[in-house]
Structures are given as structure tokens and as C-alpha cells.
């Protein structure tokens, strides 16, 4: 086991930190306050390869290991978890399109997606099918050389501001085996968008419902084979869970750094806060939880890269632990700032709001516990 980063990995992390310092950190509070979707900044991330980190090379991606991708996402999330989280979702959708898309789809969108010139949304969740994704109702019927899609999706990140929708729809009978995946133009006739949701956090990315009313797409926009969609979705979510866990780790690092600075700057009773043992202990616990979360995420990413048979379980454990720990570290950092932490002039309240949703999306942390528990109760478990 080597916990040190290679020269290439360190270079990726350094580049991402530099990008976050200059392109994200100065604007994150304003984007949050004004609910601005920063397409220009995301495009600049694309110029560095950050919009196709693990997408296949055939569509212009870097085809990096998931572990290397976490290094990039963590650095960006330390400055702006909301924008970074959207970039991770775009990466996931782009990877799906590049991995399972037919040549026509890859030629139409691949290079534009990996470069950040165009953006993708991932469309799985429905109003009545959140955690129970295998029960989704959106339907795609093959009619001649086209699929006709009807139904609706909810809580879709980037909806109304992206160019491609990676959509899960039912082509067969009930259950997971009847679901297929599609690439759908975001501006196709019959696609309509609901109002932009007013959210607690993640305000630099729009969230909307999407309705599909007799939307026609060519048959070659099917990703993979019919009935393969749920498997594709779950493969995507393994990486998505690592991604969102990484965003929590990054946000927690940003919060910890802010708390360390504040404890040296702020004085009470004639002494800097850093001299109070109770606060030293709190800071030590925050750092310990953060390091544990980071190592668990990197372990899960390594298992996924290696194709370990229990990689999905490691991804679930990492997602559960890191998103809980990341939120707690951010919240504790706010507490250490006292009343100032509650003010918008400081980043803490934004980090707390942005990380709270990480415990819900990409599978709630309750569902993560179910995944882990079921694996532990199998006779051939290999969790070490």
C-alpha cells in the first residue's frame, strides 16, 4: 500500500487547486447568492480536461483512473462544492455516453462534452421513483427507426441549462430488467422544463423537473442494449458516489482550513482562540475525521479501478461515511467561528448548506447502509 501521490497525481491536484483558487473561490459566494450557473468557468475547467476526466479517449476524454479524478474534484470542492458537484455529474454522464454510445452519438456530442463546450445532465430520478429507481415509469417505445419517450424526471441537476440528457426509461416490463438508457438532445421537440427549484444549497446549478411528451430520438441514441439501462445506471452511480463523497471531503478541507486561520486570528479573554484546549481538541477531531474520510474514498476509488468484486459496497461505505463526516466537519467549523460563521461574508454557512444534500443524492445514506448490510450478510463477503 502506497499512500503517497505519484508525480502525475500531484500535478493534477496542483493544477486543480490553482484553477479553484483563481476561477472558483473569488466567485463562489456570488454565484450562490445570485443563483448563477457559471458556464464560462465550467468551460475553463473543460479546457484543462476536467470535464472528461475518466471518459474514454475515443470521445476525447483523459480516461484517468477514478482515484486520480478524486484528486481533481477534491481540490475544486474545497472552494466551491456546488459547481464542482455539477462538474462531477457531467463527468458521469459523459463517461456513460462515451462508454456505451453508438458511433453516431459519440461523434455528435463526445468531443463537445469532454471539452466542456456542451454539458450533460443525468436523468434517473422520478417524482415517484427516488431510492426505488428500478420502479421508474418513464417509457420509451420503439416505433420504426425512432424511440418515442413519455414521462417525467425530477431533481435533475443542470436541467434547462445543459445540452444532452442521459436518460433512463422503460422499454420492457417491470423491474430493473426493463430499463434502457438513451442520449436525448436537451432541446428536442416535446422536452419541457419546470421552474428552477428554490434550494437550501447547490445554488450555482439549476435543478428542475423535466417532462417528455412524445419525444422522438433516433434508435441509434440507445446506449448499450435494450434492458441494459439499470446496469449502466448503477455502474455510473458507483463512480457518482465516490464523486459526491469527494466533494464532501473537499468542502470539509476548505472548512477546516478556514477554522484553523480563524482560531489564530480571533481573540477572546485576551488570548487567541487557538490557545484554548477545548477548541484544539475539536480541531483535532475534525482533522482526524477528514483524513479517515479521504482515505476511505480513495480506497473505494482504488477498488473500483481494480474491478474488485465488492467495489460497489466500498463505494457505498465511502459515500455514507464521507458525506456524514464532511457535513459534520463543515458544521463544526461554522461553530468554531461563532456568530461570524453564520454570516454570508464567511464561506462556512455556504459549505454547510452545500454539503447537506450530499447525504441524500446519489442514493441516500440510508440506502448506502442497506447496500453494505446486505453484502455483510452474504456468505461470500470479502470486506476487509
N, C-alpha and C positions, 0 to 999 in steps of 0.2 A: 504494500500500500504506500503510495506516494502522495502526500497531501499538498506538495508544493506545485505551483503552476509552472508549466513549461514556458519557454521564452515566447512562443507564439500566443499562448493563452494570456500571458501577462500583457502582451502587446494589444490584444483585443480588448482586455479590460481597461488598459490605459487610454486607448482610443475612445472607448465608450464613456469613460469618466470625463475626458476632455470635451466630448460632444455635449454631455449632460451639463457641464459647468457653463458652457458658452451658449447653448441653444435651448436648454430646458429650464435650468434653475432661474434665470432672470425673468422668465415669463410665466412660470407655472402658476403663481398666485393670481395673476391677471386672467389667464385662461380659465382658471377655476371660477373666479368671481364673475366673469362675463360669459361663461359657458361657451368658450371659443374652441372649435375643433381646429388644431394647428396643422393644417395640411402642408404648409410650407416647411415647417420643422420636421414633419414626418418624411417629407421628400428628401430633406437633407440627411436624415437617417438612412434613407434608401441609397443615397449616393455613397455611403460608407459600407453598404452591403447589409445593413441591419434590418431590411425588410424581407430578406430571403436567406436568413442565417442558416437554416437547415433544409431549405428547399433543394431539390435535386439540381444538379448542374445543367441538365437538359433544358431547363427554363431560365437559366441564369443565376440560380442560387449558389450559395457557398458550400452547401452540403456539409456543414460543420456537425460534429457530434453535439448532442443535446447538452452535454456538460459545458462545452465551450459557449453555447448560446446563453446558458445561465449567467456566465461571467459578464456578458454584454448587458443583459436585462437588469442584473442587479445594480450595476453602476448607474444606469439611467433611472431606475426606480428610486434611487436614493434622493434624486432631485424632484421627480415627478412620476409617482406611481400610476396616475390616471392615464397619461399619454403613453407611458411605457406599456401599460396593460393592453391598450388598444394595439400597439405595435406587436405584442406577443400574439394577440388573436389573429391579426393579419398574417403573421408568420405561420400560424397553424393552418389557416385556410389556404394559404399559398402552397404550403407543403402538401396538403391534400390534393389540390388541383394538379400540382406537378407530379405527384406520385401515382395518381390514378386517372388523370385526364387523358383523353384520346388526343391525337396529334392536332386536330382542329382547335380544340380548346387550349392546349398548351401554346400553340402558335398565336392564337388570338390574344391571350392575356398573360402568358408566362413571364416574358421579359418585362412587361409593364408593371407586374405585381412585385417581382423581386427587386426592381429598381425603385419602387415607391411612387412611380408616376401614376399608377392606379392602385386602388385599395380594395380589400375584400372583407366581407362580413361572413360570420359563421352562423347558420340558421338551423338550430336544432330545437330549442325550447319552444313550447306552445302554451297558450293560456291554461290548458288542462293537462299538459304533459311536461312537467319540470323534471323532478327526480325520476319520474316514471317515463323516461324518454322512449322506451320501447313501445309505448302506447300512443305515439303521436298519430294525428288524424289527417294531416295534410296529404293530399293524394296526387299522384302523377299517373295519368293513363296514356298508354302508347296508342296514338292514332296515326296510322300511316308512318311517315318519317319524322313525326314530332311527338313529344310528350306534352300533354295538357295538364297543367298544375292548378289545383284549387285548394285553398285552406288558409291558414294564418300562423304566424310566428310571433313570439313575444320576447321582450327583453333583449333585443338584438343590438349589439354594440356597433356603432358606426352607421346604423340604418338611416338611409336618406342622404348620406354623405359619401358612400362608397360606390364602387363601380361593378363589383361582382359579388354575387351571393352564392356561397357554398351551402346548398340546401339539402336537408334530409326529408324525404317524402315517401309515402307508402305506395308501392307498386304491386304488392301482393296481398296476402291475407294478414290476419292479425299477428301481433307479436314482433319481435326483433327481426325475424327472418323475412318479413315482408317489406323491409325498408331499403330504399336505394338512395344514392347520393347524386346530386346534379350541380352543374355550374350554370347559374342563371344570370343573364345581364340585369343589373340593378335597375335599368330604365326600360325593361321590356314592357310591352303593352299588357295591361292587366295587373301590374305590380303597383301597389299604393302603400303609402306610409302613414302611420298615425302621428299624433302630436309628439313632440320631443318630451320625454318624461322628465319631471322635476325630481331630482335625486338628492340624497344626502351627500354623496360624493361622486367621484368619477365624472366631474362636470366638464372636463376638456374633451369628452367624447359623447356624442349624442346616443341616446337609447330610445328606440321606437318599436312599435308593433309593425308588422308587415302583412299585408293581405295579398293573396294570389287569386285572381279571378280569371279563369280560363287563360292562364299564361302559357304561351306556346314556346317551346325550346326545341331545337333540333335533337334528334335521337343521339347524335354523337356528343351531346353535352352530358350524357350519363357518365359518372365517374365510377370506374370499375365495372362490375357486372350487376345486373338486377339482383336484389336481395342481399347485396354486399354492403349496403349503406350503414347499417348499425355497426358492423365490424370496423368500417372506416372511421365512423364517429368515435367509437371507443378508443381506437388507436390514436386518433387525434387528441382525445381527452387525456390520455396518459401524458403526452407532452404538454398539453394545456395545463394540467395540474402542476407539473413541475414549473411551468412558466409563471403561473399566478403565485405559487409558493415563493419563487424567486423574487417577484415583485414585493412580496411581504418582507422578505429578508432585506432587500434594498431599502425599502422605506424605513425599516427598523434601524438600519445602519445610519441613514440620514438623521433619524430622530435621536439616536444615541450620540452622534457627533454634535448635534445641536445642544443636547443636555450637558455634555462634557464642557463645551465652551461656556454655557450659561453658569454652571457651577463655579467656574473660575471668575466670572465677571460679576456676579450678583453677590452682594454682601448683606448679611443680617447680623444684628447684635455685634457689629464691629468686626466680623470675620467673614471671609468668603464662604459661600455655601459648601465649597469643596472640602472645607475643614471639618464638617460635621460627619461623624461616623455613620449615623443612620443613613445619610444620603450616599455616602461611599458604599455602604452595603447594597443599597438599592441599585446603584450604577453597576456594581459588580454582578449582581443577579441579572440585570438586563443584558450585559455583555455575554454572560455565560449562556443565557437562553438564545441569544442571537447566534453565537458560534455553533451551538448544538443544532439549531435550525438550518444554518448554512450547510453544515456537514451532512445532515440528513438529506437535504435537497440534492447535493452533489452526489451522494451515494445513489439516490434514486435515478438520477440522470445517467450515472455510470451503468447501472443495471439495465436501463432502457437501451443505452448504446450497445451493450453487450448482448442484447436479446435474451436476457435472463428469463426463465420461465415464470418467475414470480415478480417480474418488473412492474406489472400493474399494481400489485399490492404495495411495493415500495413507493410507487408514485402516490398512492392513496395515503400512506402513512406520512410521507413528506408533506403533502398538501395539508393534511389535518394539523400536523404539528407546527409547520412553519407559519401558516396563516393565523393560528391561535397565538403563537409566540410573537409573531410580528406585530399583531394588533396590540398585544399586551405591552410590548416594549414601547410602541408609539404612545400609548395611553399613559404609561409610567413617565415617559419623557415629558409629556404635557404636564403631569402632576408636579414634576420637579421644577417646572417653570412657574408654578403657581398661577396667579391670575393672568400673567403675560402669555402663558401657553394657550389661553382661551381666546386670545386676540388674533385677528386676521393678519396683523403685521408680522407674526411669527409663523413658521411653517407647521407647527405641531398640530393645530386643530385640523388643518387640511390633510396631514398624514393620517391622523386618526380616522377622519371621515372616509378617506380613500381606501384604507386597508380594511375597514369593517366589512365591505362587501366581499372581500376575498374568502371569508368564511362561508359564503353562500354559493358563489358561482363555481363553475366547472365541477359541479357536484357538491352538495352541502357537506359540511364536516360530519354530519350525522350519517350521510351515505358513505363517506370515507370509512367511518367506524364499521359499518356493515360489511364493506368490502374486506377490511382487514380481519374482522371476526370470522367471516365465512371461510377465509383462507386458513386461519389458525385451526379451525375445526375440521379441516380436511386431513386425511391420514398421511398424505404425501407432502405436507407442508415443508418448505425449505426457507424459512425466515431465520436468518442468523445475524 
